[in-house]
Amino acid sequence: MSGRSSIGRAVIIEAAIDLIREGGWEKVTARNLAIRLGSSTMPIYSSIGSMEDLRKEVTAEGWRRLDDAQHARRTENEALDLAVGFVAFARAEPGLFRFLMRGQAHMDLAISKLAEKPEYEASLGRESSPIHMIFRQLDASGQRSDFVLRSWIFAYGLAELVAGGQVEMDDAEIIRHLEAAGGAFYLYEKAK
C-alpha cells in the first residue's frame, strides 16, 4: 500500500459506492476502502471522519443520483418521469438502490422529505423534491392519499423486481407499465 497522506472526499465516496455495488454497505469498511484506494486507513479517516460520516455522505450522494435519474425527461409527464426515473435508477444501480431503500438511510430521507425540511432540497440544489412535486399536484386536485399510495406501491414493487433481476425492462416497457397502473389507479379513484 502506498503512503498517500491525502485522498479526496469524492474519491472515497465513489470507492464506497463501488463497494456497495459489489456487496452492499456491509462491504464498506475502512480496510476494504484502503485496499481499493491503495492506501492505509489513515487518509480515509482524515478526509471523511468516521464511518458513520461516510455513510451519511454516501447516502446523500446516492439520493442526488436518484434525484437526477428522476428528473431526466423521458415523457411529457413530469410525475410519470419521476416514477420511470425511480425504476430506471433501480435497474442501473441495484446495489445503490437497495442501500438507499433500506434501514436508516431511507428513513432519514423520507422523514426529511415528508416533513418538508428545506435542507434536503438545498442539498440537491433544487427547489422541489420528487415527492413534494407529486404531493403538491395531487393536493391541488384533492386525490393525494390513495392515489399516491397505490402508485408508490406499484412503482416501488416494480423497482424492486427490476433491481433484483426478476424482470428485465427497458425504459419504454417501464413507461408502459407505469402508465397502465397509473391510469387504472386514477380511474378507480374517479369511480369511487
C-alpha contacts under 8 A as a table, 3 or more apart, distances in Angstrom:
res1	aa1	res2	aa2	distance
1	M	35	I	7.51
1	M	38	G	5.05
1	M	39	S	5.02
1	M	40	S	6.61
2	S	38	G	5.92
2	S	39	S	5.10
2	S	40	S	7.33
3	G	39	S	5.97
3	G	40	S	6.78
4	R	7	I	7.30
4	R	39	S	6.06
4	R	40	S	7.81
4	R	43	P	7.28
5	S	42	M	7.51
5	S	43	P	5.45
6	S	43	P	5.34
6	S	46	S	7.72
6	S	47	S	7.19
7	I	11	V	6.81
7	I	12	I	7.05
7	I	43	P	5.97
7	I	44	I	6.96
7	I	47	S	6.71
8	G	11	V	5.35
8	G	12	I	6.47
8	G	47	S	6.57
9	R	12	I	5.13
9	R	13	I	6.07
9	R	47	S	5.90
9	R	48	I	6.34
10	A	13	I	5.08
10	A	14	E	6.07
11	V	14	E	5.17
11	V	15	A	6.16
12	I	15	A	5.05
12	I	16	A	6.17
12	I	33	L	7.43
12	I	37	L	7.84
12	I	44	I	7.00
13	I	16	A	5.04
13	I	17	I	6.22
13	I	54	L	7.16
13	I	57	E	7.14
13	I	58	V	5.86
14	E	17	I	5.00
14	E	18	D	6.20
15	A	18	D	5.01
15	A	19	L	6.33
15	A	33	L	6.62
15	A	36	R	6.98
15	A	37	L	7.43
16	A	19	L	5.04
16	A	20	I	6.23
16	A	28	V	5.92
16	A	33	L	6.73
16	A	58	V	7.25
17	I	20	I	4.94
17	I	21	R	6.21
17	I	58	V	6.88
17	I	96	L	6.99
18	D	21	R	5.06
18	D	22	E	6.44
19	L	22	E	5.03
19	L	23	G	6.19
19	L	24	G	6.77
19	L	25	W	7.37
19	L	27	K	5.96
19	L	28	V	5.89
20	I	23	G	5.27
20	I	24	G	3.97
20	I	25	W	5.15
20	I	26	E	7.72
20	I	27	K	6.53
20	I	28	V	6.69
20	I	95	G	5.88
20	I	96	L	6.24
20	I	99	F	7.45
21	R	24	G	6.16
21	R	93	E	7.30
21	R	94	P	7.26
21	R	95	G	4.46
21	R	96	L	6.03
22	E	27	K	7.72
22	E	95	G	7.18
23	G	26	E	6.85
23	G	27	K	5.54
23	G	95	G	7.30
24	G	27	K	5.80
24	G	28	V	7.43
24	G	95	G	6.09
24	G	96	L	7.60
24	G	98	R	7.98
24	G	99	F	6.53
25	W	28	V	5.19
25	W	99	F	6.78
26	E	29	T	7.41
27	K	32	N	7.21
28	V	32	N	6.37
28	V	33	L	6.72
29	T	32	N	5.18
29	T	33	L	6.11
29	T	51	M	7.66
30	A	33	L	5.10
30	A	34	A	6.04
30	A	41	T	5.75
30	A	44	I	7.07
30	A	51	M	7.45
31	R	34	A	5.04
31	R	35	I	6.24
31	R	40	S	7.76
31	R	41	T	6.25
32	N	35	I	5.10
32	N	36	R	6.12
33	L	36	R	4.98
33	L	37	L	6.01
33	L	41	T	7.58
33	L	44	I	7.80
34	A	37	L	5.07
34	A	38	G	5.73
34	A	39	S	4.93
34	A	40	S	5.25
34	A	41	T	5.27
34	A	44	I	7.34
35	I	38	G	5.08
35	I	39	S	6.45
35	I	40	S	7.63
36	R	39	S	7.97
39	S	43	P	7.42
40	S	43	P	6.70
40	S	44	I	7.82
41	T	44	I	5.33
41	T	45	Y	6.56
42	M	45	Y	5.37
42	M	46	S	6.04
43	P	46	S	4.84
43	P	47	S	5.95
44	I	47	S	5.35
44	I	48	I	5.92
44	I	49	G	7.44
45	Y	48	I	5.25
45	Y	49	G	4.63
45	Y	50	S	6.03
45	Y	51	M	7.91
46	S	49	G	5.86
48	I	51	M	7.76
48	I	53	D	6.54
48	I	54	L	6.10
49	G	53	D	6.17
49	G	54	L	7.41
50	S	53	D	5.06
50	S	54	L	6.38
51	M	54	L	4.85
51	M	55	R	6.15
52	E	55	R	4.99
52	E	56	K	6.34
53	D	56	K	5.15
53	D	57	E	6.26
54	L	57	E	5.03
54	L	58	V	6.01
55	R	58	V	5.15
55	R	59	T	5.98
56	K	59	T	5.02
56	K	60	A	6.17
56	K	105	A	7.66
57	E	60	A	5.10
57	E	61	E	6.16
58	V	61	E	5.06
58	V	62	G	5.97
59	T	62	G	5.04
59	T	63	W	6.19
59	T	100	L	6.60
59	T	105	A	6.24
60	A	63	W	5.19
60	A	64	R	6.24
61	E	64	R	5.02
61	E	65	R	6.30
62	G	65	R	5.13
62	G	66	L	6.21
62	G	96	L	6.77
62	G	97	F	7.94
62	G	100	L	6.95
63	W	66	L	4.95
63	W	67	D	5.93
63	W	100	L	7.36
64	R	67	D	5.01
64	R	68	D	6.14
64	R	124	L	6.00
65	R	68	D	5.04
65	R	69	A	6.27
66	L	69	A	5.06
66	L	70	Q	6.22
66	L	85	G	7.62
66	L	86	F	6.80
66	L	89	F	6.23
67	D	70	Q	5.04
67	D	71	H	6.25
67	D	124	L	7.98
67	D	129	S	7.72
67	D	130	P	7.37
68	D	71	H	5.16
68	D	72	A	6.40
69	A	72	A	5.40
69	A	82	L	7.98
69	A	85	G	4.88
69	A	86	F	6.85
69	A	88	A	7.40
69	A	89	F	6.11
70	Q	81	D	6.11
70	Q	82	L	4.38
70	Q	83	A	6.92
70	Q	84	V	6.99
70	Q	85	G	3.91
70	Q	86	F	5.72
70	Q	89	F	7.92
70	Q	130	P	7.44
71	H	78	E	7.88
71	H	81	D	6.72
71	H	82	L	6.30
71	H	85	G	7.02
72	A	81	D	6.98
72	A	85	G	6.90
73	R	76	E	7.52
73	R	78	E	7.65
73	R	81	D	6.29
74	R	81	D	5.94
74	R	84	V	7.88
75	T	78	E	7.32
75	T	80	L	7.19
75	T	81	D	6.14
76	E	81	D	7.97
77	N	80	L	5.28
77	N	81	D	6.17
78	E	81	D	4.94
78	E	82	L	6.35
79	A	82	L	5.19
79	A	83	A	6.71
79	A	133	M	7.75
79	A	134	I	6.22
80	L	83	A	5.21
80	L	84	V	6.07
80	L	175	I	7.67
80	L	178	L	7.41
80	L	179	E	7.38
81	D	84	V	5.01
81	D	85	G	5.76
82	L	85	G	5.16
82	L	86	F	6.18
82	L	130	P	6.42
83	A	86	F	5.03
83	A	87	V	6.43
83	A	155	A	6.23
83	A	178	L	7.44
84	V	87	V	5.25
84	V	88	A	5.95
84	V	171	D	7.31
84	V	174	I	6.36
84	V	175	I	6.13
84	V	178	L	7.32
85	G	88	A	4.93
85	G	89	F	5.87
86	F	89	F	5.25
86	F	90	A	6.41
86	F	155	A	7.64
86	F	159	A	6.98
87	V	90	A	5.04
87	V	91	R	6.30
87	V	155	A	6.84
87	V	156	Y	7.53
87	V	158	L	6.76
87	V	159	A	4.44
87	V	162	V	7.24
87	V	174	I	7.37
88	A	91	R	4.98
88	A	92	A	6.18
88	A	159	A	7.62
88	A	171	D	6.88
88	A	174	I	7.85
89	F	92	A	5.07
89	F	93	E	5.70
89	F	94	P	7.60
89	F	97	F	7.10
90	A	93	E	5.26
90	A	94	P	4.94
90	A	96	L	7.97
90	A	97	F	5.33
90	A	98	R	7.89
90	A	159	A	5.53
90	A	160	E	7.14
90	A	162	V	6.55
90	A	163	A	4.95
91	R	94	P	5.80
91	R	159	A	7.20
91	R	162	V	5.45
91	R	163	A	5.02
92	A	163	A	7.89
93	E	96	L	5.38
93	E	97	F	5.81
93	E	163	A	7.44
94	P	97	F	4.99
94	P	98	R	6.08
94	P	163	A	4.53
94	P	164	G	7.00
95	G	98	R	5.27
95	G	99	F	6.21
95	G	163	A	7.80
96	L	99	F	4.99
96	L	100	L	6.19
97	F	100	L	5.20
97	F	101	M	6.18
97	F	163	A	7.52
98	R	101	M	5.07
98	R	102	R	6.09
98	R	163	A	7.81
99	F	102	R	5.48
99	F	105	A	7.44
100	L	103	G	7.99
100	L	105	A	5.70
100	L	106	H	5.36
101	M	105	A	7.10
101	M	106	H	4.94
102	R	105	A	6.47
102	R	106	H	5.62
102	R	107	M	7.96
103	G	106	H	5.79
103	G	107	M	6.41
104	Q	107	M	4.91
104	Q	108	D	5.80
105	A	108	D	5.51
105	A	109	L	6.62
106	H	109	L	5.48
106	H	110	A	6.03
107	M	110	A	5.05
107	M	111	I	5.95
108	D	111	I	5.46
108	D	112	S	6.20
109	L	112	S	4.90
109	L	113	K	6.03
109	L	120	Y	7.70
110	A	113	K	5.14
110	A	114	L	6.01
111	I	114	L	5.22
111	I	115	A	5.89
112	S	115	A	5.30
112	S	116	E	6.18
112	S	117	K	5.38
112	S	120	Y	6.67
113	K	116	E	4.99
113	K	117	K	6.24
113	K	120	Y	6.96
113	K	129	S	7.38
113	K	131	I	7.19
113	K	132	H	7.38
114	L	117	K	7.75
114	L	131	I	7.81
114	L	132	H	7.75
116	E	132	H	7.78
117	K	120	Y	6.27
117	K	121	E	7.63
118	P	121	E	5.36
118	P	122	A	6.04
119	E	122	A	4.94
119	E	123	S	5.96
120	Y	123	S	5.15
120	Y	124	L	6.57
121	E	124	L	5.18
121	E	125	G	6.24
121	E	126	R	5.60
121	E	127	E	6.07
121	E	128	S	6.15
121	E	129	S	6.18
122	A	125	G	4.92
122	A	126	R	6.32
122	A	127	E	7.27
123	S	126	R	7.90
126	R	129	S	7.16
128	S	132	H	6.15
128	S	133	M	6.31
129	S	132	H	5.23
129	S	133	M	6.28
130	P	133	M	5.19
130	P	134	I	6.40
131	I	134	I	5.33
131	I	135	F	6.08
132	H	135	F	5.06
132	H	136	R	5.96
133	M	136	R	5.27
133	M	137	Q	6.29
134	I	137	Q	5.20
134	I	138	L	6.18
134	I	148	V	7.98
135	F	138	L	5.17
135	F	139	D	5.77
135	F	144	R	6.31
135	F	148	V	7.80
136	R	139	D	5.08
136	R	140	A	6.24
137	Q	140	A	5.42
137	Q	141	S	6.79
138	L	141	S	5.07
138	L	142	G	5.94
138	L	143	Q	5.28
138	L	144	R	4.61
139	D	142	G	4.88
139	D	143	Q	6.34
139	D	144	R	5.42
140	A	143	Q	7.99
141	S	144	R	7.64
143	Q	146	D	7.03
143	Q	147	F	6.28
143	Q	189	E	7.67
144	R	147	F	5.78
144	R	148	V	5.64
145	S	148	V	5.42
145	S	149	L	6.06
146	D	149	L	5.15
146	D	150	R	6.06
146	D	189	E	7.84
147	F	150	R	5.31
147	F	151	S	6.00
147	F	185	F	6.22
147	F	186	Y	6.79
147	F	189	E	7.08
148	V	151	S	5.08
148	V	152	W	5.84
149	L	152	W	5.09
149	L	153	I	6.07
150	R	153	I	5.16
150	R	154	F	6.25
150	R	185	F	6.96
151	S	154	F	5.21
151	S	155	A	6.06
151	S	181	A	7.35
151	S	182	G	6.28
151	S	185	F	7.28
152	W	155	A	5.14
152	W	156	Y	5.76
153	I	156	Y	5.25
153	I	157	G	5.92
154	F	157	G	5.15
154	F	158	L	6.06
154	F	178	L	7.90
154	F	181	A	7.41
155	A	158	L	5.11
155	A	159	A	6.04
155	A	178	L	7.05
156	Y	159	A	5.00
156	Y	160	E	6.15
157	G	160	E	5.11
157	G	161	L	6.26
158	L	161	L	5.11
158	L	162	V	6.18
159	A	162	V	5.09
159	A	163	A	5.93
160	E	163	A	5.04
160	E	164	G	5.93
161	L	164	G	5.19
161	L	165	G	6.23
161	L	166	Q	5.22
161	L	167	V	5.90
162	V	165	G	5.16
162	V	166	Q	6.09
162	V	167	V	5.28
162	V	168	E	6.06
162	V	169	M	7.29
163	A	166	Q	7.80
164	G	167	V	7.86
165	G	168	E	6.52
169	M	172	A	7.81
169	M	173	E	5.66
169	M	174	I	6.13
170	D	173	E	5.47
170	D	174	I	6.31
171	D	174	I	5.01
171	D	175	I	6.05
172	A	175	I	5.14
172	A	176	R	6.19
173	E	176	R	4.96
173	E	177	H	6.27
174	I	177	H	5.34
174	I	178	L	6.14
175	I	178	L	5.21
175	I	179	E	5.92
176	R	179	E	5.28
176	R	180	A	6.18
177	H	180	A	5.16
177	H	181	A	6.15
178	L	181	A	5.13
178	L	182	G	5.88
179	E	182	G	5.10
179	E	183	G	5.91
180	A	183	G	5.15
180	A	184	A	6.17
181	A	184	A	5.09
181	A	185	F	6.16
182	G	185	F	5.12
182	G	186	Y	6.04
183	G	186	Y	5.07
183	G	187	L	6.13
184	A	187	L	5.17
184	A	188	Y	6.09
185	F	188	Y	5.04
185	F	189	E	6.25
186	Y	189	E	5.17
186	Y	190	K	6.26
187	L	190	K	5.03
187	L	191	A	6.11
188	Y	191	A	5.18
188	Y	192	K	6.45
189	E	192	K	5.40
